[in-house]
Amino acid sequence: HVQLVESGGGSVQPGGSLRLACEVSGFPIDKSCVGWFRQATGKEREWIASIYRPGGNTFAADSVKGRFTISRDNAKNTVSLQMSNLKPEDTARYYCAAGVSTNFGYWGQGTQVTVS
């Protein structure tokens, strides 16, 4: 059974920072692709960052480059998203997703981030 659980969301002021974590169970993240997505109320889901097997190559959307950093801890089977210089437009529910490819077949329940 594959399960992803996000944590670390909350409310922050503009310019603040948050660190989100995605704990993955069911398969090792060093053999998979893991991504972070977000969805604001009334808007479509947006991809923001991914990390890929086996070398840990990372990619980020232009909207968050220089502010958000994705990383993984293989020993803890956890992927994190460090967010800095947060802006009101970053307000959304953030989701972690994983799979053996970019199909991202497994999803977490999400964690809310509010910047105001």
N, C-alpha and C positions, 0 to 999 in steps of 0.2 A: 504494500500500500504506500503510495507516494503522497506526501503531504508537505505543504509549504506554509509557514506561519510567519507573518510580518509583525514587526514591533518597532517602537521608537517614535511613532507619530505624536503630534501634539500641536499646541499653539505657540507661535513665536512672533516677535516683532520683526518688521522689515530689517534686513541686515544681519539677522541672527542665524544660528546654525542648528541643525539636527542631524542625527545619525540613525538611519533606518537599518534594520537587520532582517534577513530572511533565513530562517532555519529550515533546512531541507532534510527530509527523511525519506527513505525508500531507495535512493540511489546516490552515488557519490557525485558531487558537483564537478570534480576534476575530469569527469567523463561526459559532461553535459554542457549545454548552453543555458545560461541563466540571465534573465533580463529584468529590468525595472520598467514599469509602465505607470502612467497616471491618468486619471480621468476626473476632470472638473465637472461640476453640476451643469447639465445641459450641453456638454461638449463631448466629442468623440474621444476614444482612448488614444493616448499619445505614447509612443515609445520614447524612452529617455536615455537608457544605457544598457549595455550587455557585456558579459564576460564569457569567453569561449574556451572550450577544451582544446588541447591539453596544456598549452603554454600560458593560459590566462590573458590572452589578448582582449583588450577592452575597446569599446566604442561608445560614443555619446552623441546625443542629438545637439545640434547647433544651439538650441535654446538654453542648454545647461552647461555647455563646455566652459571650462574655467571656473565653474562654481560647484558642480557635482562630480564626485569621484566614486566609481564602483570598484570593489575589491572583494576578494574571497579568502576565507580561512579554511583550507581543505581539512585540517585536523578536526575542526568543529562543524564541518559541512554547512558553513554559513556564508552568505553573500551579504555585503553591506553596501549602503549608499550614503556617503558623507555629503551633506548638503550645506553649503555656506553662502553667505550674502543672499539670503532668501528674499524673494520679492512677493508682493501680493498675488501676482499672476502664477506663482508656484502653488497656490492653494488648490488642493485636489486630494483624491484618495489615491494612494500609491500602492501598486500591486507588484508582487514578485511572480515571475513565471519561469518555468524550466522545461527542458526536453532534450532529446538526443540530437535535435536539429532546431532550426529557427521556427519550427511549427509551434513551439511552446505549448505543449499539450496539457501541462499541469499549471494550475494557478492557485495563489493564496487568496485569502479573504480580503486583504487590503488593510491599510492603516491610514488614518486621516491626518493630513498636514494642513494647518491653517496659518496663514501669514497675514497679520493685520495690525 
